[in-house]
């Protein structure tokens, strides 16, 4: 496989619980006491360039600027241990460790969640790089805009002045790094809105000089735009056109978790045996459709047995345990439950998947993570606790597709 450089933006870390850019800027204005009124903070960020607004926070903070940066980024967290790398972090790390000699990691994020994921998976120290260095080797993550950890702040690029100074430097290590990246192979960008003026300038120059057979891809998730599925369909053509116009190949996705799956698939896509995640989901669903009655009996028996165990664990007499299966067409179907046998497929409930699904099972498939929720007891609601766990089906050659199935557990008590 040719060399690939993976560049992560804020979308990777937001799903881990860190603030997005606007929230981060709002916190800085408030904690530095540059602006004390919350409504005025929102007004300034909406009506002005946020990079200029953050200048006020830096002036107000004075010598405590580094501390204010740490407080704003990690506000409400007891320690970094309470943060978990996102599915996108983990997918990138897995790809890197499988292809260390042909993969480079770079990020726009201040946090070191990518390094944390690397150290957990490789059991070796990972190094954060914030400046030009010729002798760095091993598990390395290059931070284009610096690093903010609870222990250290280094080379942060955040305000308009910071960006202007960096753009003015025509031989910065960042432009050299990105130019070398697209000269070596593919550049894959995920989790960024591309708002950073320096990144736009760097890539404009780097892409102009790249070999014709090397491509730069940007993974665009509907989740990052905060729009509905129907709204996303209305803007897809415009999104594709605008990114192609600046030299990037857009790949449109629904959820951030989809970007993680794309990264997992990279090493396999050129193999003869390759089948897309959608086709693999579809194949699993077709097997269940074909053997409907036999598999109904089998699954109900197993779910009933497991439900009895869970009743003991959660000390309750009433639970609902069900298995949902993806059809590969953006739907999740409740295939089986522990206390009933379906005799016809028309009786199966079908829901939409995605981070904004109305059903927790659908959300779990969209975010690629275990979800649980305690519900309010109102309107005769029977179930007060819901837990959904995405499951994967092992493939002999290809990476597991998380969310091919979802196991959902509901209880009449607030179990979680």
ROGULUM-812540 format. One line per 4 residues: their letters; for each residue z, x, y of C-alpha. Coordinates in steps of 0.05 Angstrom, whole numbers, plus 5000, padded with zeros to 4 digits. Layout:
% ROGULUM-812540
a> Z/X/Y  ...
This chain:
% ROGULUM-812540
xxxx> 5000/5000/5000  4984/5024/5071  5039/5039/5120  5072/4980/5154
xxxx> 5120/4978/5214  5164/4916/5218  5189/4898/5288  5245/4846/5292
xxxx> 5265/4806/5353  5324/4760/5370  5303/4706/5320  5329/4750/5263
xxxx> 5399/4756/5293  5406/4687/5323  5406/4657/5253  5464/4704/5238
xxxx> 5506/4673/5293  5491/4718/5352  5469/4688/5419  5397/4680/5440
xxxx> 5375/4714/5504  5391/4656/5551  5460/4647/5522  5474/4721/5526
xxxx> 5452/4722/5600  5495/4661/5615  5556/4694/5585  5545/4757/5626
xxxx> 5541/4718/5691  5605/4680/5673  5648/4736/5644  5629/4784/5700
xxxx> 5647/4730/5750  5580/4739/5785  5574/4663/5782  5634/4621/5763
xxxx> 5603/4552/5760  5569/4536/5693  5517/4489/5724  5498/4542/5775
xxxx> 5489/4593/5719  5440/4545/5685  5403/4532/5751  5395/4606/5766
xxxx> 5368/4622/5697  5320/4562/5700  5294/4575/5770  5291/4651/5772
xxxx> 5268/4708/5727  5329/4718/5681  5319/4794/5687  5333/4789/5762
xxxx> 5392/4742/5751  5425/4791/5703  5423/4844/5758  5479/4803/5793
xxxx> 5522/4807/5730  5513/4883/5727  5532/4891/5800  5593/4846/5792
xxxx> 5616/4882/5729  5613/4951/5759  5645/5003/5714  5662/4950/5662
xxxx> 5588/4935/5649  5589/4964/5578  5651/4924/5561  5620/4861/5590
xxxx> 5558/4872/5546  5602/4877/5484  5642/4815/5503  5580/4773/5517
xxxx> 5544/4793/5452  5603/4785/5405  5642/4731/5440  5683/4688/5392
xxxx> 5677/4737/5334  5740/4769/5305  5699/4827/5278  5629/4847/5257
xxxx> 5651/4832/5186  5648/4758/5202  5572/4765/5214  5524/4765/5156
xxxx> 5453/4792/5159  5402/4736/5161  5351/4722/5106  5300/4757/5151
xxxx> 5344/4820/5155  5353/4820/5080  5279/4810/5066  5260/4867/5112
xxxx> 5312/4913/5080  5288/4895/5010  5216/4911/5030  5237/4977/5062
xxxx> 5278/5000/5002  5220/4985/4956  5170/5021/5000  5211/5074/5038
xxxx> 5154/5123/5046  5106/5072/5075  5152/5028/5118  5185/5037/5185
xxxx> 5237/4992/5218  5242/4978/5292  5279/4924/5332  5286/4896/5401
xxxx> 5357/4873/5384  5421/4905/5410  5461/4891/5347  5461/4934/5284
xxxx> 5457/4878/5232  5395/4911/5203  5434/4975/5192  5491/4936/5161
xxxx> 5443/4903/5112  5412/4971/5096  5480/5003/5082  5502/4945/5038
xxxx> 5438/4946/4996  5425/5021/4993  5498/5044/4993  5478/5098/5042
xxxx> 5490/5108/5115  5437/5079/5162  5421/5111/5229  5408/5076/5295
xxxx> 5358/5113/5338  5353/5099/5413  5314/5159/5438  5260/5208/5417
xxxx> 5281/5249/5357  5238/5292/5311  5290/5308/5258  5314/5238/5238
xxxx> 5304/5219/5165  5333/5171/5114  5348/5099/5129  5331/5094/5202
xxxx> 5325/5036/5251  5293/5048/5318  5322/5006/5375  5271/4999/5431
xxxx> 5322/4968/5479  5385/5005/5459  5447/4988/5419  5509/4947/5432
xxxx> 5563/4947/5379  5638/4932/5386  5649/5007/5386  5591/5034/5427
xxxx> 5538/5018/5480  5477/5063/5484  5412/5063/5524  5412/4988/5539
xxxx> 5350/4958/5571  5367/4890/5600  5358/4882/5675  5294/4880/5716
xxxx> 5309/4951/5741  5318/4975/5669  5251/4946/5649  5215/4970/5711
xxxx> 5240/5042/5702  5219/5041/5629  5149/5013/5643  5140/5064/5698
xxxx> 5150/5119/5647  5081/5127/5616  5104/5176/5562  5168/5141/5538
xxxx> 5187/5150/5465  5178/5075/5455  5104/5076/5474  5093/5139/5431
xxxx> 5128/5105/5372  5088/5041/5375  5022/5078/5386  5037/5120/5324
xxxx> 5057/5057/5285  4990/5021/5295  4953/5086/5282  4986/5092/5214
xxxx> 4977/5021/5190  4998/4949/5202  5048/4924/5253  5086/4861/5235
xxxx> 5126/4827/5290  5177/4773/5273  5230/4735/5311  5207/4750/5382
xxxx> 5180/4707/5438  5144/4767/5468  5177/4756/5536  5197/4829/5545
xxxx> 5150/4859/5597  5155/4929/5570  5136/4908/5499  5075/4872/5526
xxxx> 5055/4935/5564  5068/4981/5506  5029/4939/5456  4971/4929/5505
xxxx> 4963/5004/5507  4978/5017/5433  4930/4963/5407  4875/4988/5452
xxxx> 4878/5055/5416  4888/5032/5344  4836/5040/5289  4793/4977/5279
xxxx> 4817/4967/5208  4891/4965/5227  4920/4899/5248  4981/4874/5286
xxxx> 5010/4808/5262  5060/4763/5296  5099/4712/5255  5111/4649/5297
xxxx> 5162/4599/5271  5166/4528/5297  5241/4536/5295  5237/4587/5352
xxxx> 5200/4537/5397  5249/4480/5385  5194/4428/5375  5182/4375/5323
xxxx> 5131/4382/5268  5084/4335/5304  5094/4373/5369  5080/4439/5334
xxxx> 5014/4412/5308  4993/4395/5379  5004/4467/5403  4980/4506/5342
xxxx> 4909/4518/5368  4935/4540/5436  4985/4587/5403  4932/4618/5359
xxxx> 4884/4628/5416  4934/4660/5463  4958/4711/5413  4888/4729/5389
xxxx> 4868/4739/5462  4920/4795/5469  4900/4829/5404  4951/4801/5355
xxxx> 4938/4760/5292  4984/4699/5292  5015/4672/5228  5044/4602/5242
xxxx> 5106/4582/5203  5157/4526/5203  5224/4562/5197  5252/4631/5207
xxxx> 5265/4632/5132  5189/4628/5122  5182/4694/5158  5231/4725/5109
xxxx> 5189/4700/5051  5126/4729/5082  5160/4797/5085  5181/4792/5012
xxxx> 5109/4777/4992  5077/4836/5029  5076/4886/4973  5044/4836/4925
xxxx> 4990/4800/4966  4933/4846/4945  4948/4843/4871  4903/4803/4824
xxxx> 4962/4765/4796  4985/4741/4864  4997/4667/4878  5025/4643/4944
xxxx> 5096/4613/4948  5065/4544/4960  5023/4549/4897  5083/4572/4857
xxxx> 5124/4513/4882  5066/4466/4867  5060/4494/4795  5134/4481/4782
xxxx> 5129/4411/4809  5068/4396/4767  5105/4417/4704  5161/4368/4720
xxxx> 5112/4313/4735  5077/4324/4668  5141/4324/4627  5176/4272/4670
xxxx> 5217/4233/4618  5236/4293/4576  5261/4333/4636  5297/4273/4664
xxxx> 5340/4269/4602  5351/4344/4600  5372/4350/4673  5416/4288/4675
xxxx> 5454/4315/4614  5466/4382/4646  5484/4353/4714  5533/4305/4682
xxxx> 5567/4363/4646  5571/4404/4710  5597/4344/4750  5657/4338/4703
xxxx> 5674/4410/4716  5668/4401/4791  5713/4340/4790  5768/4384/4761
xxxx> 5756/4440/4812  5757/4394/4872  5809/4346/4843  5769/4283/4855
xxxx> 5743/4227/4811  5681/4211/4852  5625/4261/4864  5550/4260/4866
xxxx> 5511/4320/4838  5436/4321/4845  5378/4369/4837  5321/4368/4887
xxxx> 5253/4401/4875  5201/4423/4926  5130/4397/4915  5098/4454/4953
xxxx> 5075/4405/5006  5134/4409/5055  5173/4356/5017  5236/4358/4975
xxxx> 5244/4306/4920  5310/4285/4890  5291/4296/4817  5355/4281/4780
xxxx> 5428/4260/4789  5487/4263/4741  5499/4188/4735  5429/4158/4730
xxxx> 5363/4167/4695  5299/4152/4733  5244/4118/4692  5189/4122/4743
xxxx> 5170/4173/4796  5164/4119/4848  5240/4114/4847  5249/4187/4869
xxxx> 5271/4198/4940  5226/4244/4981  5249/4278/5046  5218/4328/5094
xxxx> 5243/4400/5091  5259/4446/5148  5316/4470/5193  5315/4403/5229
xxxx> 5309/4358/5168  5352/4294/5170  5379/4313/5101  5425/4372/5089
xxxx> 5386/4388/5025  5322/4392/5066  5357/4437/5117  5383/4484/5063
xxxx> 5312/4496/5039  5289/4508/5111  5344/4558/5130  5347/4593/5062
xxxx> 5423/4588/5060  5481/4550/5030  5500/4493/5077  5561/4448/5077
xxxx> 5585/4394/5123  5644/4347/5129  5620/4279/5154  5657/4228/5197
xxxx> 5684/4167/5159  5647/4111/5194  5600/4053/5179  5622/4047/5106
xxxx> 5598/4118/5092  5615/4134/5020  5607/4210/5018  5648/4251/5067
xxxx> 5630/4322/5044  5561/4349/5028  5543/4418/5002  5471/4441/4989
xxxx> 5452/4506/4954  5380/4531/4953  5359/4557/4884  5303/4604/4864
xxxx> 5260/4606/4802  5250/4675/4773  5178/4699/4768  5158/4757/4721
xxxx> 5121/4795/4775  5130/4761/4843  5192/4756/4887  5236/4695/4879
xxxx> 5219/4638/4926  5286/4615/4952  5287/4540/4962  5241/4519/4905
xxxx> 5300/4477/4885  5364/4453/4919  5429/4433/4885  5467/4382/4926
xxxx> 5540/4363/4916  5573/4304/4951  5646/4284/4950  5686/4224/4976
xxxx> 5737/4272/5004  5732/4328/5056  5729/4383/5005  5704/4440/5049
